[in-house]
Amino acid sequence: MSTPVEPKPAASVVLVRAGPPEGREPLEVYLIRRQKGMRFLGGYYAFPGGKVDPIDSLPETLACCRGLAEADAERILSGPSRASTGVPALAYWVTAVRELLEETGLLWACDAEGRGIDARTPAIADGIERCRKRLMAGEASFGQLLAREGWYCDLGRLRYLSHFITPTSSPIRFTARFFICPPPLGQEPRLFTEETSEGFWIAPGEGYRRFRAGEMTMAEPAEYGLGYLAQFDSLADVWAAHDDGRHKFHGIVDRIDDFYTGRFDWTTNRWTE
């Protein structure tokens, strides 16, 4: 057997909002579809996210964050799987906020006192748009762009959800932390086609049923995330359940070392419908 590729640190965000009053389910989540030509999970439905950039870990980047102390982030992510990543725990939160801006146009930011920005103000909406365009163009780092607007990276509304590691058989691997949060005030996700071909809100139970029916191809994180959230009765219940900052579930590879020995039966490991 060849030596498995070392997984790269990554972060993803599960956006959740209340479903419409006439809907069959109380919640909706935001899914994207990765461009088919992408090397990793091309054409798969997933949550917004990406790998941790080295800049996300720099002291000057972490210093522009509000809402979560570095010590608390380390405590939340503590465990055997932390030792090999070599990046500060807080960097995962930064990556989650940055990737959310890059892939959906949503920005969790605040002022120096921790007051969240309100995109219903035209000047704020314009600032968010500037940040994304300049970030995607590589004109400056995420922290520098926020500083130009007089903003800080607001980590306080992201709640830690789960940890997944790509199977050892994959030529591209990630050790990914997943977070859950609502959309920021006055903002709606938009579709940007650099990496995604679709972006839409869907009830988690409906998304899970479509996955089971073979209508939407997903990897383990999206499948488990949808099945897990389909069990909640309200948005208030979701936030109350995640205030403790603890893991809610792990990926199979994080729990079973010999995942691909052929002894694991997927049919016995599905969320109930």
N, C-alpha and C positions, 0 to 999 in steps of 0.2 A: 504494500500500500504506500502511496506517495504521502508526503508530509502535508497536512491540511494548511491552507492559506490562513495567515493570521487575520482575524476579523478586525475591521476598522471601526472606530467609534462612530455612532450615528444617532440621530434623534428624529422622531416623528411626532406629529400632533393630531389628535383626534378632536375635531371641532364638533361640538354638540349644542343643539338648540331645541327649544320646545317645538313639537309638531303642531300642525294646524288644528284648530278646534274640531274640524270635521274629519280629521284623519283617524285611521285605525290604530295608530300607535302614538304614544305620548312624546316620542323623541324623534329627532332627525340628526343624522351625522353627515359630514361632508366627505365625499370620496372623489379621488381623481383617478384618471386612467393614464398610466405611463405610456409615452410614445412607443410604438411597436419596435422602432429601430434601436431602442436603448439596450445596452449590453446586459443590464441587470433587471430582470423581471419586465422586459419589454412587453407592452400590451396588457399588463396586469392592472387590476383595480387595487388601489392602496390609499393610505392616508398621506397627506403632505409631509415631506421630510427629506433628509439627506445626511451626508457624512459631516462629522465635526471638522471644521476648518481649523488649521493651526492658529489662526488669528483669534478664533473664538476662545482660546485658552490663555491668551496673553493677559498679564496683570492689568494693562490699561483698558482692555475690553471688559474684564470682570468688574473693574472699578466703575463702569458706567451703568451698572445694574442696580435695580431697586426691587424690593419686595421679597427677597430671599437671601439670607446670609450664607456665605461660603461654608461655614461649619454645619449649617442645617442641610445644605445640599449633600455634603459628604456623609452625613448621618443617614439620610434617606437612601442613598445609593450604596451604603456599606454592604460588604459581603465578598465572598471569594472571587466573584467575577470582576470586581473593581480593580484588582491588583495589576492586571496585565494591560490596561488601557493606556496608562501614562498621561491622562489628561485630567484636569480638575473637574470634580463633579458638576460644578456650576456651569461649565462649558456646554454640557448637554442641554441645559435650559436655554442658554444663549443661542445655540444651534437651532433649537426648536422655534424660537421667535424669529430668527433670521430666515430660516427656510420657509416659515409661514408667510413672511413678506414676499420672498422670491416667488413662491409657487401660487399664492392666492391673492397677494396684494394687501393682506391684513397685517396690521402692525400693532403689537402690544407695547405701548410706550407711555411714559409719564413725565411729569416735570420733576424738579429737584426735590419737591416735598412729597412726591409719590402720587400726585393727583393725575389720574388718567387723562389722556388727550381725547377730545371729542371731535370725531371726523365730520360731524354735522356742520361744523364751522368750515367755510370754504378754505380759509388759510391753512387749517390743519390738514384738510383733504389734499390740498396742493403739496404740502410738505411731505406727506406720506408717498405721494406719487413721485416726488423728486428723489426721495430716499431709495425707492425701488429701482427707478431708472438708473441712478448713479451706481447703485450696488451691482446691478446686473452688468453694467458697463465696466465695472472694475475700477471706477474713478477713485474710490476710497474704501476703507474698511467700514463695517457695519457701525462700530462704535464711533468712528469719526463722522459718519453721516448723521447719526443721531445728535452728536454734539453740535453740529452746524445748525440744527433746528432748535437747540436748547432742550433736547429730550434725553431721557434715559430708557434703557431696556427694562420693561416692566415684567418681572417674572412672577409677581404675586398671584396672578390668576391661573397659572398653569399648575395642575395637580399631577403628580407622578402616577402612572398607571401600570406599566409592565415592562418586561425586558425580554428581548428575543435575540437569539444568535443564529445566524445563517448556518445551515447544515455543513458539516465538515467536507462533504463531497463537492460543494460548490466552488468554482474557480474564483468567484467574487464573494467575499464574506463581510458581514457587519455584525457588530455587537450593538444593538439599537435599543435606546430607551424611548418609551412612548409616554406622552403626556396628554392630558385631557383638559380642554378649556372651552369657554363660550366664544363667539365672535366678539371682537372689541366694539365698544359703543359707536354706533353710527356707521359701521363698516359692514360690507358684504363681500364674500369671496368672489374673485373674478377668474376667468380662464385665461392663462397665458400659455402659449403653445411651444415655448422653448423645450419643455420636457413632458408636457401633458397634452393629451388629445381630448379629454373630457373632464368636467368638474361639475358636481351636482350634489344636492341634498337628497338623502334617502332615509326612510325609516330603517333602523338597524335590523329589525326582524325581516323586513322585505328584502334587504340586501343579503341577509344570510340565506333566505329561502332561494333567492336567485343564484347564489353561489352553489347551494346544494343541488339545484336543478341544472347546473352546468351552463348557466347563462352569463355568469360573470366569473372570470378567472382571478383567483386571489391566492396569495401566499398566506401562511399561517397567521401573521399578525392581524391582517384585515379580517380574516375569517373569525378568529377568536374574539377580536374587538367587537365585531357586529353581534356575534352570539351573546357575548357578555352584556352589552348595553341593552339588548332586547329584553333583558330580564327586569329592567327598572320601570317603575310605574309613573315617574315624574322627573322633571329636571331637578327639582329640589332634592329628591332622593339621590340623584347622581352626585350632586355636590356634597351632600352630607356624608355619603359613603367614601368620599375621597379627601376629606379634610385631614385625615390622619397621616397622609404622605406615605403610606405603605404600599408595597407590591400588592396587586390584586390577582395577577396570574402571571405565569412564566411561559415562555416558549418551550416546546418539547426538548430542544437541544440543550436548554439551560437546566433541564431536570434529568434527562436520560443521556448518558455519555454514548451509549451504543445505539443511538437512534436509527442508524441505517444498517443494522445487522440483518434486517429482514424479518425480525420477530415482532415488530410493532404493527398493530392492526389499526389503521386509521378509522375504520368503521366503529370502533369502540370508544372513540375519543371525540365525539361531536357534542356540541351544546344541544340541549333539548329544545325542541321547537314549540 
